[in-house]
């Protein structure tokens, strides 16, 4: 949220939440989408592929992976 507001956003909101995985937020000329996956490469590719289906000038605006969380057995 802080990054959105810092860059001039006025209607900032949560698009996707994630844990034990990665996300990518992609913008085109008209649309924005986000995708999650098990690694950064897959998240970025999935979001870019979706953008390119419906938009032009697609670029990754933000991508990141969460720190792994140990799940007790």
C-alpha positions, 0 to 999 in steps of 0.5 A: 500500500505504501508503494502504491501511495508513494507512486501517486495512487489514490485508490490503492487496494490489495489485489492478491495475498500470498504465502509460501509462494510467489506473485507477479503484478503486470500492467499493460496499456489498459489492464492490470492482472496478478498471478501467483505460482510456486516460483517467481518465474512461473508467476511472472510468465503466467501474468505476462501471458494473460496480459498479452492475450488482452493488452499491449505494452505489458510489463512486470510492475512488481513481483516477489516471493514470500519467505517459506513457512515450516509446516509442522507434521 
